[in-house]
């Protein structure tokens, strides 16, 4: 198998888009991340690392991307392809092509765990699981009944609230990950991809969504402040954003949960989401750190 490093997102997508669309739900995170960066890196990011793996006949059999300073993101690939990518990244790092340390790997368990094992062998780094995840798919919404309030799309005037809640969400769910920039939230709101649930005139929950990739829209983040939980707001907010996504022409919705949070895993299934794959985020520590 041969790895190829691409100079920009358009050329990477030209090589991989058909392959990514073979599994549009599990590969959605890779696909949407790249579609959002067709015009260049987002604020706070360095030039992305864009890798494909080809079989001897030239057929694409795998892909991985990294948008520094974030972890390497693996598509849905066999373990052997993941090992090939680990070897390639290690060689490029030793040659000085990739100067920065690799902070971690994220992807389906069947790909990310073999990659991590090989990476630790090659580099002497230490690894630790940040989060075990589960990817879900939804084809038809079953809205929850009896939840007080209503849904609305966020407006420019909601930027401070949404940005603050996003920081709270990251601090709670992804404390090791780079903080999102305020401009990203502003763009999401302007694009009509951020929603709020209101009860008695007060915003009580937030949900976002991605642009579509191969007809699939990813829902998230979903955040309800701790003092407002257990009222069904997050479920209702997620259900309505999902319904609107399907109504807009999406063939399916997807979202990813933290397996350590049984509440979220249960409530999403009650509104129609069903599990399709397990994933994991593994962080790497420098040797001796």
C-alpha positions, 0 to 999 in steps of 0.5 A: 500500500502507498500513502500520498500527501496532498497539498490542499483540500480540493485535491484531497477531496477529488481523490477521496470523495467517492471513497468517503461516500461509501460509508457516509455516516461513519466517514461524515466527520472527515468529510464535513471537516474537509468541506468546511476547509475547501477555501483554506484553514479555519482561524487558529489552524495551521495547514492541514495534513491530508493523507490517502492510502492506495492499493497496488492498483491505485484504488483508494483504500483509506484516508486520514486528516489532521487540522493542527493543532488537533488530533489525527482523524481517521476515516473508516479503514481496516486495521492494516491501513491504519498501521500503514498510515502510522508508519507513514506519519512517523517517517514524515515526522522523522524527515521533518515534513511534519514538525509538530508533535502528534497530540492524538488520534480519533476514529473508529475503534477498529482503526484508532486503536491499532494506529495508537498501538503502532504509534506508541511503538514507533515513538516511545510516547504514552497513550491514554483514552480521552473518550470512548464514543458511539456514532448514531444514525437517524432516518426518521425523528420521533419527537419527544412529547410534553417538553415545554417551550419551542425551538428557534434558530439562533440569531446574531444577537445570540452570539455571546450566549452560544459562544459561552455555552460552547466554551462550557461544552468543551470544558465539560466534554472535551477539556483537552481539545483546542478551544473554538474561536468565536468567529466559528460560532458567528459563522455557524449562526449566520449559516442557520446551523445553530438552534436554541430551545426556549422556555418562558422566553428564556434560552435553555438549550443549544444545538448545532449542525454541520453542512451536509456531506454525501447527504448526511448532516451531523448534529452537535454540539448539544448543550444544556446548562447543568441547572436546566437539565432533566427537563427534556430540553436537549432532546427536544432541541436535538429532535427539532434540529434533526427534523429540519435537517431531514426536511432540508433534503438530508438523507440521514442525520448522525451524531456522536456520543460519549459512551461514559454518559448513559443519559445522552446515549439513551435520550438520543435513541428515544428520538430515533437515533440508532448506533452504527459504530464505536469510536475512540479518542486517544491522546499521546504524551511525549516520552518522559512527560 
